[in-house]
């Protein structure tokens, strides 16, 4: 898993992309320049060779072929062809004369023997095409040429006729040397392109090191800032954009440090106020609770007009006492002072004791595997169960079904306790907030019998065990709360 991840980061890094962009730009420029240079040199080489050969061929046709008699013999054609080829810059000559009876007489000479069949038909038609003499055209016949590749070898083929009557002449010149020269040029340009590509890669590497090192320092500083090191600052040097970015980062980090310090101070003050208030309320509440217990015992003998008020005082005093206890518990969680006092607990017995202590036996169905012994904090497990089952009975409907089981996982067993009621379920817009503190499902009913802290305290107790609680609606109806706690080895001591 680590190696592919690193490979993915490496291939998407800014350094690599910068090198690739430099390389592509250099490659595009080098290939374009090399292509243009090759094309210009190719045209220059071929045009020079072609003009020299065709110019010489035209001159030889005028000087030698035009001097032949009107009806030359094969020997005369052959001798003239040899003279033309002997004085030519490396091309072969083919002279063709057509007799009155339709026979054709040939004379050929030169390094590359060729026949009329090897002359392209289109070139033969162009050479033999007699044109009308006009002001723009002062000759009936012209020199025509064409490049061919018989058997894969490049050749220049040219041809013309003698004005006023005479043989038709063709020249056949090999372009193999020019092709070799152009291939050497192509290799040279290819090597130059490769060197340019390598140079651009080295230049990109140097540029990436210069540009990305400050960016890397900025990234490291941002990472440390995200990990809570709010005093992280960058050393600023220079006046470029990266220096401006470093200045901005330092100002942002300073503002963030100040804001976090202010928020922490306010939070600590609020937490201390709640803790002090809860602590101060415990003494009068203890006295009030004792009084209300006495009043509750005497409520049957009180005046019927006074008895409802006494009952209300008793219930509200108990509610206030529960709220203070919950506030103190929340304060301990927020302050990080909550600790586990663990013991080996038989989960089925613990659930049964929780239900029995609150007289819920008739309203709760228990489906628990026997013999599940888990090392956890029994008091905090009781708080979790009391809140989940009590919430199901209050807002759902009996019977509430509690199931206990263990699930095997790759990283160890998990204790799973599911609490399901038979109510209408939880509205979809409420589900994400059921564990929020003081959250009320209906804004028109801000007052309820509970403190609004029960489920959040249950979640905190699950978290301190390393577990979690989820809330959902069961497919068959009703709300379903599922507690999952990791199962440590039995006898593993310690309090967290």
Secondary structure, DSSP 8 states (H G I E B T S, - for coil): -HHHHHHHHHHT-HHHHHHHHHHHHHHHHHHHHHHHHHHHHHHHHHHHHHHHHHHHHHHHHHHTGGGS-TT--HHHHHHHHHHHHHTSSSEEEEEEEE-TTS-EEEEEESSS---GGGS-HHHHHHHH------SS---S---EEEEE-GGG--EEEEEEE-TTS--EEEEEEE-HHHHHHHHHHHHHHHHHHHHHHHHHHHHHHHHHHHHHHHHHHHHHHHHHHHTT-TT------SSSHHHHHHHHHHHHHHHHHHHHHHHHHHHHHHHHHHHHHHHHHHHHHHHHHHHHHHHHHHGGGS-HHHHHHHHHHHHHHHHHHHHHHHHHHHHHHHHT------EEEEHHHHHHHHHHHTT-TTTEEEEE-TT-EEEE-HHHHHHHHHHHHHHHHHHT-SSEEEEEEEE--TT--EEEEEEE--SS---HHHHTTTTSTT--S-TT----SS-S-HHHHHHHHHHHTT-EEEEEE-TTSSEEEEEEEE---TT-----
